[in-house]
Amino acid sequence: MTNLPTRPSTLEQGISALTEKLSPCGVDEVGKCIASLMDAGLMIPGSIQSEDPIEEYRIALKGVPLHGLRTVFVRLKRGEYDLPNRSFLPIPSEMAAMASLECRSLREERMRASEMIKAARENAAIGGPRMSRYGLKDLRITQEERARELAAQGFVFVADCQSHDEFANGCKKRRWPLGATHLWAINQVWAPGIVKQSVQEVQADAA
């Protein structure tokens, strides 16, 4: 789990850097990525019937985070994904989903930093009750409040999760339901009730 600094100014700098990594890619970057993967030997799936298959990827991947696109590019080249046939590119919609998933950890890290800044500002505004030994409002309290908000919105508790790395790995292995949120300070995963799976089902899917 990333050890974030506690100073708001430093956290804001970190958020800016994360936001830059999560900036959307353009069609030219997508086109170059696909062309380079094809040059490396990967083929367009036969299910894509378009006269210009690269344009289909441009449409699907335009706007996905640049970090996600670059990560998928590298991992496809290395054959790191568990694909039915590593000689073929994923179809455009699958590749877009993969790029988005690769950015899950960055989004979570940015959320944690934002919550710490919010807690520091709340602490300054209310004069310091319910403080941690670092002089900030205890983030466990903040996330317990967040859990109650999620419950009111129809989210349900899914499982305990002890670290951000565990949550990120679970996302990659599809262990968590779609839309799951990690409340890292209280080690809990919550997900929309309409997509909740039982722990046994989730583990079976991940196996």
FENQUIVEN-V701816 format. One record per residue. N is the residue number from 1. PHI is phi in whole degrees, 0 to 359 (none if undefined). D_LAST is the distance of its C-alpha to the last C-alpha in whole Angstrom. Layout:
N;PHI;D_LAST  N;PHI;D_LAST
This chain:
1;none;24  2;293;27  3;270;30  4;279;32  5;291;36  6;253;38  7;282;41  8;304;41  9;296;42  10;291;40  11;297;37  12;296;39  13;297;39  14;296;35  15;297;35  16;298;37  17;294;35  18;293;32  19;298;33  20;296;35  21;296;31  22;270;30  23;296;33  24;288;32  25;274;33  26;256;36  27;295;36  28;294;37  29;295;35  30;296;32  31;301;34  32;295;35  33;298;31  34;294;30  35;299;34  36;293;33  37;294;29  38;292;31  39;298;34  40;279;31  41;113;30  42;284;27  43;249;28  44;286;28  45;301;26  46;295;29  47;289;28  48;272;30  49;263;33  50;296;35  51;292;38  52;234;37  53;299;33  54;297;33  55;296;35  56;297;32  57;290;30  58;301;33  59;294;33  60;288;29  61;263;29  62;301;32  63;96;32  64;290;28  65;302;28  66;301;30  67;300;28  68;295;25  69;299;26  70;293;27  71;294;24  72;298;22  73;304;25  74;294;25  75;290;21  76;294;22  77;298;25  78;274;23  79;70;20  80;274;17  81;271;15  82;275;13  83;256;15  84;303;16  85;214;19  86;288;20  87;279;24  88;247;24  89;291;24  90;297;21  91;295;23  92;308;25  93;295;24  94;293;20  95;294;22  96;295;23  97;294;20  98;296;19  99;296;22  100;294;22  101;295;19  102;294;20  103;262;23  104;301;21  105;294;22  106;292;25  107;296;26  108;295;24  109;295;27  110;295;30  111;296;29  112;299;29  113;296;32  114;297;34  115;293;33  116;291;35  117;295;38  118;299;38  119;296;38  120;295;41  121;290;43  122;296;43  123;298;44  124;293;47  125;285;48  126;257;48  127;84;49  128;100;46  129;287;45  130;55;42  131;265;42  132;267;40  133;290;41  134;270;41  135;87;43  136;245;40  137;301;39  138;300;36  139;293;33  140;297;32  141;295;34  142;301;34  143;280;30  144;295;31  145;295;33  146;296;31  147;299;28  148;294;31  149;296;32  150;296;28  151;299;28  152;293;32  153;272;30  154;98;28  155;284;25  156;229;23  157;290;21  158;257;17  159;190;17  160;282;18  161;214;18  162;278;20  163;206;20  164;294;20  165;298;18  166;298;15  167;293;16  168;298;16  169;295;13  170;296;11  171;296;13  172;296;12  173;267;8  174;60;10  175;286;9  176;263;12  177;296;15  178;300;17  179;86;20  180;294;19  181;235;21  182;260;21  183;269;24  184;293;24  185;290;27  186;245;26  187;59;22  188;230;21  189;246;19  190;240;21  191;214;20  192;304;22  193;301;23  194;288;23  195;243;19  196;295;18  197;244;15  198;290;14  199;302;12  200;294;11  201;295;10  202;298;9  203;295;6  204;295;5  205;296;6  206;281;4  207;291;0
